[in-house]
Amino acid sequence: MRTIAVLGGGIGGLAASYYLCKSPQVAKVVVLESSSRFGGWLWTTRRSDGAVFEHGPRGIRPAGAVGRNTLNMVDDLGLGGEILPVTYSHVASKSRYLYVNKQLHRMPSGISGLLRTVPPFSRPLLLSVATEILVKKGKEDDETIHSFISRRLGKELADIVVDSLCRGVFAGDCRKLSVRSCFPLFYNAEQRRGSLTLGMLLGSGPSPVVPPGPLAQRSIKESWAQWSLRRGLESLPESITEYLLQSGKVQIHRDAAVTHISPSASGWKVSKTDFCDVTPVCPLPPALSAALPSSCQPLVQQLQDISSVTVAVVNLEYEGSILPVMGFGHLLPSSEDHGVLGVVYDSVSFPQHNRPDGQSTRLTVMMGGAWFQDVFGDPDAVTEEHLLARATEAVQCHLGVTTAPSWSWVALHRDCIPQYYQGHFRRVESMCNFIKEKNLSLSLIGSSYGGVSVNDVIFSGRTAVEELLGAGV
């Protein structure tokens, strides 16, 4: 029977703790969180009038093994009745926009949209897809996303669509981000099938096997594109925390910053608390690298080499129905506006989160990312007033909204999204090999390694536990 420490109470650390609790091999789990709250970037404001605002992720995709895994967890936690699904037939799924040349453009969808030349593109998108099959396979073991898409689908799609997509997902620059690490499906499709198109049609290789539980089966039957929870996505870490406390196996410590981790005869000595035979399962972000002992210097250096970007998230509420178009929201390529990454039309996807006593519109403006310093300067010096003014200006310019918001919230997320630059996979391989060669009882969990989505981070917690215990969960 083992005692295991989980360093960090974000969604990755909580997920690892959840899976550890289910193992008969584990007697005790100790969770150490440096801040006063759990859940990391899953952060929800619930106003007294019933309105719900997300300051971090606002929707989770159910697709794939990692999506099914999260839904199985949600079901097990008793949150199935709280699910707010958005189907593929919903307007938020069918209508997504780009803001290019100071105009909103709906992304083409369906066969008719692919066959026609639709602004802001200079030719039908189907032509790019059709000729992609003829492009030779790349010879490099990694390349930037922009280079990969330019080579296979053309520079226009890379400059407009993929540039915008990378800003929306990673808040990053597609000219620096790794296609192999950020979009492994694309990379594997080319490697295995010689073509993105053939890879999508025929499959691009094996994926983890996660049998769908009742909730995941429902998501497939009803064709969900994304989902949230009635009281916001912070309900998920709250429910996991409650589950851990009720298990009788877990000790949870808030405001418990880990300052040092050192090997001991019986396991590890962690900061100010000694645990007997402790195996830390670390969601090791670069911030924790300084706590590692000098014997782990190669690992420390690799961790410190992983960069992250700062994102300003501005929630806005307007009176009445003020949107000129309906859809998920819009993104901007870096050529249009470095500072503003995109605007999400929250009221369209999840109207259940609007206040129930009257018509209102909720929007979220995302700003900064890889361009934060260039546009806004030092994150420690920028004011909330400046960020709010920039966000409302964007809403006015992009959507023609001239009224002022009736409510706002500015959240500045410092170093919130790790950047998988070209060659990132080699860094992760090197860290994993070091841990294995030195027989260190450490696990890499979280968004800095193999995926930044909520699903990816939760699954990284499960995978780490399975590898640690040598058994499935």
C-alpha positions as CSV (number, residue, x, y, z in Angstrom):
1,M,0.0,0.0,0.0
2,R,1.4,3.4,-1.0
3,T,1.1,7.0,0.0
4,I,1.3,9.3,-3.0
5,A,1.6,13.1,-3.2
6,V,0.0,15.0,-6.0
7,L,1.7,18.4,-6.4
8,G,-0.9,20.8,-7.8
9,G,-4.7,21.0,-7.6
10,G,-5.4,22.0,-11.2
11,I,-7.6,19.7,-13.2
12,G,-4.7,17.5,-14.0
13,G,-3.7,17.0,-10.4
14,L,-7.3,16.5,-9.4
15,A,-7.8,13.9,-12.2
16,A,-4.7,12.0,-11.1
17,S,-6.0,12.0,-7.5
18,Y,-9.4,10.8,-8.7
19,Y,-7.9,7.8,-10.4
20,L,-5.5,7.1,-7.6
21,C,-8.5,6.9,-5.2
22,K,-9.9,4.1,-7.2
23,S,-6.9,1.9,-6.9
24,P,-6.6,-0.7,-4.0
25,Q,-2.8,-0.3,-4.3
26,V,-3.1,3.3,-2.9
27,A,-3.6,3.8,0.8
28,K,-3.4,7.6,1.0
29,V,-3.2,10.5,-1.4
30,V,-1.9,14.0,-0.3
31,V,-2.8,16.9,-2.6
32,L,-0.8,20.1,-2.3
33,E,-2.1,23.2,-4.0
34,S,-0.2,26.4,-3.8
35,S,-3.3,28.7,-4.2
36,S,-6.5,29.0,-2.2
37,R,-8.7,27.3,-4.8
38,F,-8.7,24.1,-6.9
39,G,-9.4,23.7,-10.5
40,G,-6.7,25.8,-12.1
41,W,-7.9,27.5,-15.2
42,L,-11.4,26.0,-14.8
43,W,-12.9,29.1,-13.2
44,T,-16.5,30.2,-13.1
45,T,-18.3,33.2,-11.7
46,R,-22.0,32.5,-10.7
47,R,-23.8,35.7,-10.1
48,S,-26.7,35.9,-7.6
49,D,-29.2,36.7,-10.4
50,G,-28.4,33.3,-12.1
51,A,-26.0,34.4,-14.8
52,V,-22.9,32.2,-15.3
53,F,-19.6,33.4,-16.7
54,E,-16.5,31.3,-17.6
55,H,-13.1,32.9,-17.2
56,G,-11.3,29.9,-18.7
57,P,-12.5,27.0,-20.9
58,R,-16.2,27.3,-21.6
59,G,-17.0,24.1,-23.6
60,I,-15.5,20.6,-23.8
61,R,-15.6,18.4,-26.8
62,P,-16.9,14.8,-26.3
63,A,-15.2,13.3,-29.4
64,G,-12.4,10.7,-29.3
65,A,-11.0,8.6,-26.5
66,V,-10.0,11.5,-24.4
67,G,-13.5,13.0,-24.8
68,R,-15.2,9.8,-23.8
69,N,-12.9,9.4,-20.8
70,T,-13.9,12.8,-19.5
71,L,-17.6,12.0,-19.9
72,N,-17.1,8.7,-18.1
73,M,-15.6,10.7,-15.2
74,V,-18.5,13.2,-15.3
75,D,-21.0,10.3,-15.2
76,D,-19.2,8.7,-12.3
77,L,-19.3,11.9,-10.3
78,G,-23.0,12.2,-10.7
79,L,-22.9,15.3,-13.0
80,G,-24.8,13.7,-15.9
81,G,-28.0,15.6,-15.0
82,E,-26.1,18.9,-15.1
83,I,-24.8,18.5,-18.7
84,L,-25.7,21.2,-21.2
85,P,-25.0,19.7,-24.7
86,V,-24.6,21.5,-27.9
87,T,-25.3,19.3,-31.0
88,Y,-23.7,19.5,-34.4
89,S,-27.0,20.8,-35.8
90,H,-26.9,23.8,-33.4
91,V,-26.1,27.2,-34.9
92,A,-23.1,27.5,-32.6
93,S,-21.6,24.4,-34.3
94,K,-22.5,25.2,-37.8
95,S,-21.6,28.9,-37.9
96,R,-18.1,30.1,-37.0
97,Y,-16.7,33.3,-38.3
98,L,-13.4,34.9,-39.2
99,Y,-12.8,38.7,-38.9
100,V,-10.6,39.5,-41.9
101,N,-10.2,42.8,-43.8
102,K,-12.4,44.5,-41.2
103,Q,-15.3,42.2,-42.0
104,L,-17.0,39.1,-40.5
105,H,-16.9,36.1,-42.8
106,R,-18.7,32.9,-42.1
107,M,-16.5,29.8,-42.5
108,P,-17.7,27.7,-45.4
109,S,-19.5,24.5,-44.5
110,G,-21.2,21.7,-46.4
111,I,-20.4,20.7,-50.0
112,S,-21.9,23.9,-51.5
113,G,-19.6,26.1,-49.3
114,L,-16.5,24.1,-50.3
115,L,-17.4,24.3,-54.1
116,R,-17.8,28.0,-54.2
117,T,-15.3,30.8,-53.8
118,V,-16.3,32.4,-50.5
119,P,-14.6,35.5,-49.1
120,P,-12.0,36.0,-47.7
121,F,-10.6,33.1,-49.8
122,S,-9.5,33.5,-53.5
123,R,-10.6,30.1,-54.6
124,P,-12.9,27.2,-53.6
125,L,-11.6,25.3,-50.5
126,L,-12.3,22.0,-52.2
127,L,-9.5,22.7,-54.7
128,S,-7.0,22.9,-51.9
129,V,-8.3,19.6,-50.4
130,A,-8.4,17.9,-53.8
131,T,-4.8,18.8,-54.7
132,E,-3.5,18.0,-51.2
133,I,-3.4,14.2,-52.1
134,L,-0.7,14.9,-54.7
135,V,1.7,16.7,-52.3
136,K,4.7,14.7,-51.4
137,K,5.3,13.6,-47.8
138,G,7.6,15.9,-45.8
139,K,11.0,14.6,-44.8
140,E,11.5,16.4,-41.5
141,D,10.6,14.8,-38.1
142,D,8.7,18.0,-37.2
143,E,7.9,21.4,-38.7
144,T,5.9,24.5,-37.8
145,I,2.1,24.4,-38.3
146,H,2.3,27.2,-40.8
147,S,5.0,25.5,-42.9
148,F,3.0,22.2,-42.8
149,I,-0.3,23.6,-43.9
150,S,1.3,26.0,-46.5
151,R,3.1,23.0,-48.0
152,R,0.0,20.7,-48.1
153,L,-3.0,23.1,-48.5
154,G,-1.6,26.4,-49.6
155,K,-0.3,29.6,-48.0
156,E,-3.7,31.3,-48.0
157,L,-5.3,28.7,-45.8
158,A,-2.2,28.8,-43.5
159,D,-2.2,32.6,-43.3
160,I,-6.0,32.9,-42.6
161,V,-7.6,29.8,-41.2
162,V,-4.8,28.0,-39.4
163,D,-3.2,31.3,-38.1
164,S,-6.6,32.1,-36.6
165,L,-7.2,28.6,-35.3
166,C,-3.8,28.5,-33.5
167,R,-4.6,31.9,-31.9
168,G,-8.0,30.6,-30.7
169,V,-6.7,27.2,-29.4
170,F,-3.2,27.9,-28.2
171,A,-3.1,31.8,-28.2
172,G,0.1,31.1,-30.1
173,D,1.9,31.8,-33.4
174,C,1.5,29.1,-36.0
175,R,4.9,30.1,-37.4
176,K,6.5,28.8,-34.2
177,L,4.2,26.0,-33.0
178,S,4.9,22.4,-33.8
179,V,2.5,20.5,-36.0
180,R,3.6,17.2,-34.5
181,S,2.8,18.2,-31.0
182,C,-0.1,20.6,-31.5
183,F,-1.9,18.6,-34.2
184,P,-0.6,15.0,-34.0
185,L,-3.6,13.8,-36.1
186,F,-2.3,15.9,-39.0
187,Y,1.3,14.8,-38.6
188,N,0.4,11.1,-38.3
189,A,-2.0,11.3,-41.3
190,E,0.8,12.5,-43.5
191,Q,3.3,10.0,-42.1
192,R,1.0,7.0,-42.3
193,R,-1.1,7.8,-45.4
194,G,1.0,10.4,-47.2
195,S,-1.9,12.8,-47.1
196,L,-4.1,14.7,-44.7
197,T,-7.2,13.8,-46.8
198,L,-6.5,10.1,-46.9
199,G,-5.5,10.1,-43.2
200,M,-8.9,11.6,-42.3
201,L,-10.7,9.1,-44.5
202,L,-8.8,6.0,-43.7
203,G,-7.5,6.7,-40.2
204,S,-4.1,7.9,-39.1
205,G,-3.1,5.2,-36.7
206,P,-4.0,3.6,-33.3
207,S,-5.6,5.7,-30.6
208,P,-6.3,4.9,-26.9
209,V,-9.2,2.6,-26.2
210,V,-11.8,4.0,-23.8
211,P,-15.2,2.2,-23.8
212,P,-18.0,4.8,-23.7
213,G,-20.1,4.8,-20.6
214,P,-23.9,5.7,-20.7
215,L,-23.2,9.5,-20.9
216,A,-20.6,9.1,-23.7
217,Q,-23.0,6.8,-25.5
218,R,-25.7,9.5,-25.2
219,S,-23.3,12.1,-26.7
220,I,-22.7,9.9,-29.7
221,K,-26.4,9.1,-30.2
222,E,-27.4,12.8,-29.9
223,S,-24.4,14.1,-31.9
224,W,-22.9,16.4,-29.4
225,A,-20.3,18.9,-30.6
226,Q,-19.5,20.3,-27.2
227,W,-20.9,20.4,-23.7
228,S,-20.8,22.5,-20.5
229,L,-22.4,22.2,-17.0
230,R,-25.4,24.0,-15.7
231,R,-23.4,25.8,-13.0
232,G,-20.3,26.2,-15.2
233,L,-17.3,24.1,-15.8
234,E,-15.8,24.8,-12.4
235,S,-18.5,22.3,-11.2
236,L,-16.2,19.6,-12.5
237,P,-13.1,20.3,-10.2
238,E,-15.6,21.1,-7.4
239,S,-17.2,17.7,-7.7
240,I,-13.8,15.9,-8.0
241,T,-12.7,17.7,-4.8
242,E,-15.8,16.6,-3.0
243,Y,-15.3,13.0,-4.2
244,L,-11.8,13.0,-2.9
245,L,-12.8,14.3,0.5
246,Q,-15.5,11.7,0.8
247,S,-13.3,8.9,-0.2
248,G,-11.5,8.9,3.2
249,K,-8.2,8.3,1.3
250,V,-7.2,11.9,0.5
251,Q,-5.8,14.8,2.4
252,I,-6.2,18.2,0.7
253,H,-4.0,21.2,1.5
254,R,-4.6,24.7,0.1
255,D,-2.1,27.5,0.2
256,A,0.6,24.8,0.3
257,A,3.4,25.9,-2.0
258,V,6.0,23.3,-2.7
259,T,9.4,24.8,-2.3
260,H,11.7,21.8,-2.4
261,I,11.5,18.1,-3.4
262,S,14.4,15.8,-2.5
263,P,14.9,12.1,-2.5
264,S,14.9,10.3,0.8
265,A,15.4,6.7,2.0
266,S,11.7,5.9,2.0
267,G,10.6,8.0,-0.9
268,W,10.6,11.8,-1.2
269,K,10.7,14.7,1.1
270,V,8.4,17.4,-0.1
271,S,8.8,21.0,1.1
272,K,7.9,21.4,4.8
273,T,6.2,18.1,5.2
274,D,7.8,14.6,5.5
275,F,5.8,11.7,4.0
276,C,6.8,8.1,4.5
277,D,7.3,6.3,1.2
278,V,5.8,9.1,-0.8
279,T,5.8,9.0,-4.6
280,P,5.0,12.5,-6.0
281,V,2.8,12.4,-9.1
282,C,3.7,15.8,-10.3
283,P,1.7,18.0,-12.7
284,L,5.2,19.5,-13.2
285,P,4.9,22.9,-14.8
286,P,8.0,25.0,-15.3
287,A,7.0,26.9,-12.2
288,L,7.8,23.7,-10.1
289,S,11.1,23.1,-11.7
290,A,13.0,25.2,-9.1
291,A,11.8,22.8,-6.4
292,L,13.6,19.8,-7.9
293,P,17.0,18.7,-6.4
294,S,20.3,19.5,-8.2
295,S,20.5,15.8,-9.2
296,C,17.6,16.5,-11.6
297,Q,19.3,19.5,-13.3
298,P,18.8,18.1,-16.9
299,L,15.1,17.8,-16.1
300,V,15.0,21.2,-14.5
301,Q,16.5,22.8,-17.7
302,Q,14.0,21.0,-20.0
303,L,11.1,22.2,-17.9
304,Q,12.3,25.7,-17.8
305,D,12.6,25.7,-21.6
306,I,8.9,25.2,-22.0
307,S,7.4,28.7,-22.6
308,S,3.8,29.8,-21.8
309,V,1.8,32.8,-22.8
310,T,-0.4,35.2,-20.9
311,V,-4.0,35.8,-22.0
312,A,-6.5,38.4,-21.0
313,V,-10.0,37.1,-20.8
314,V,-12.7,39.8,-20.7
315,N,-16.3,38.8,-20.0
316,L,-19.0,41.3,-21.1
317,E,-22.7,41.4,-20.6
318,Y,-24.9,43.6,-22.7
319,E,-28.6,44.4,-22.4
320,G,-30.8,42.9,-25.1
321,S,-30.0,40.9,-28.1
322,I,-27.1,42.8,-29.8
323,L,-25.4,40.3,-32.1
324,P,-25.6,40.9,-35.8
325,V,-24.9,37.2,-36.5
326,M,-25.5,34.0,-34.7
327,G,-22.7,31.4,-34.2
328,F,-20.0,30.2,-31.9
329,G,-17.9,33.4,-32.3
330,H,-15.1,34.7,-34.4
331,L,-11.3,34.5,-34.6
332,L,-8.8,36.9,-36.1
333,P,-5.6,36.1,-37.9
334,S,-2.5,37.8,-36.6
335,S,-2.4,39.9,-39.8
336,E,-5.7,41.6,-38.8
337,D,-5.0,42.5,-35.1
338,H,-2.2,41.2,-33.0
339,G,-3.9,42.1,-29.7
340,V,-7.3,40.5,-30.1
341,L,-7.4,36.8,-30.6
342,G,-11.1,36.3,-30.9
343,V,-14.6,36.8,-29.5
344,V,-16.9,34.0,-28.2
345,Y,-20.6,34.5,-28.4
346,D,-21.4,32.7,-25.1
347,S,-25.1,33.4,-25.2
348,V,-25.5,31.5,-28.4
349,S,-23.8,28.3,-27.3
350,F,-25.1,28.3,-23.8
351,P,-28.2,30.5,-23.4
352,Q,-28.9,28.6,-20.1
353,H,-26.1,30.6,-18.6
354,N,-27.9,33.9,-19.3
355,R,-29.7,35.5,-16.3
356,P,-33.3,34.3,-16.4
357,D,-35.0,37.6,-15.6
358,G,-34.4,39.3,-18.9
359,Q,-32.9,39.4,-22.4
360,S,-29.1,39.8,-22.3
361,T,-26.0,38.9,-24.4
362,R,-22.8,37.4,-22.9
363,L,-19.5,37.7,-24.8
364,T,-15.9,36.8,-24.1
365,V,-13.0,38.7,-25.7
366,M,-9.6,36.9,-25.6
367,M,-6.5,39.0,-26.0
368,G,-2.7,38.8,-25.9
369,G,-1.2,35.4,-26.0
370,A,2.0,35.3,-27.9
371,W,1.6,39.0,-28.7
372,F,0.8,40.2,-25.2
373,Q,4.1,41.9,-24.5
374,D,4.2,43.6,-27.9
375,V,0.7,45.0,-27.6
376,F,0.0,45.5,-23.9
377,G,3.5,45.5,-22.4
378,D,4.4,44.0,-19.0
379,P,1.4,41.9,-17.6
380,D,2.3,43.3,-14.2
381,A,1.9,46.9,-15.3
382,V,-1.2,46.7,-17.6
383,T,-4.4,47.9,-16.0
384,E,-7.8,46.2,-16.0
385,E,-9.3,49.5,-17.3
386,H,-7.0,49.4,-20.4
387,L,-7.9,45.7,-21.1
388,L,-11.6,46.4,-20.7
389,A,-11.4,49.4,-23.0
390,R,-9.6,47.4,-25.6
391,A,-12.2,44.6,-25.4
392,T,-15.2,46.8,-25.7
393,E,-13.5,48.6,-28.6
394,A,-13.1,45.3,-30.4
395,V,-16.8,44.4,-29.9
396,Q,-17.8,47.8,-31.3
397,C,-15.5,47.5,-34.3
398,H,-16.2,43.8,-35.1
399,L,-19.9,43.5,-34.2
400,G,-21.1,47.1,-34.5
401,V,-22.2,47.2,-30.9
402,T,-22.3,50.9,-29.8
403,T,-23.8,50.5,-26.3
404,A,-21.6,50.0,-23.3
405,P,-21.7,46.7,-21.4
406,S,-23.9,46.5,-18.3
407,W,-21.4,44.2,-16.6
408,S,-17.8,43.2,-17.1
409,W,-15.0,41.1,-15.6
410,V,-11.4,41.2,-16.5
411,A,-9.2,38.2,-15.8
412,L,-5.5,38.2,-16.6
413,H,-4.2,34.6,-16.9
414,R,-0.4,34.7,-16.6
415,D,1.5,31.9,-18.3
416,C,-1.7,30.0,-18.8
417,I,-1.1,28.2,-22.1
418,P,2.1,26.3,-22.8
419,Q,3.6,26.7,-26.2
420,Y,4.6,23.6,-28.1
421,Y,7.3,25.0,-30.3
422,Q,8.9,23.1,-33.2
423,G,10.8,20.1,-31.7
424,H,8.7,20.0,-28.5
425,F,8.3,16.2,-28.8
426,R,12.1,15.8,-28.4
427,R,12.0,17.8,-25.2
428,V,9.2,15.6,-23.8
429,E,10.9,12.4,-24.9
430,S,14.1,13.6,-23.2
431,M,12.3,14.3,-19.9
432,C,10.5,11.0,-19.9
433,N,13.8,9.1,-20.7
434,F,15.6,11.0,-17.9
435,I,12.9,10.0,-15.4
436,K,13.0,6.4,-16.5
437,E,16.8,6.1,-16.6
438,K,17.1,7.6,-13.1
439,N,14.2,5.5,-11.9
440,L,12.5,8.6,-10.5
441,S,9.1,8.2,-9.0
442,L,7.8,11.3,-10.8
443,S,5.1,11.7,-13.5
444,L,4.5,14.5,-16.0
445,I,0.9,15.6,-15.8
446,G,-0.7,18.7,-17.2
447,S,-0.9,20.9,-20.2
448,S,2.8,21.4,-20.7
449,Y,3.5,18.1,-22.4
450,G,0.9,16.3,-24.5
451,G,-2.1,18.5,-25.1
452,V,-3.6,21.7,-23.8
453,S,-7.3,20.8,-23.8
454,V,-9.2,19.9,-20.6
455,N,-9.7,16.4,-22.0
456,D,-6.0,16.0,-22.7
457,V,-5.0,17.1,-19.2
458,I,-7.5,14.8,-17.5
459,F,-6.3,11.9,-19.7
460,S,-2.7,12.7,-18.8
461,G,-3.6,12.2,-15.2
462,R,-5.2,8.8,-15.9
463,T,-2.2,7.7,-18.0
464,A,0.3,8.7,-15.4
465,V,-1.6,6.7,-12.7
466,E,-1.8,3.7,-14.9
467,E,1.9,3.8,-15.7
468,L,2.8,4.4,-12.0
469,L,0.6,1.5,-10.7
470,G,1.1,-0.8,-13.7
471,A,-2.6,-1.4,-14.0
472,G,-5.7,0.2,-15.7
473,V,-8.1,2.4,-13.8
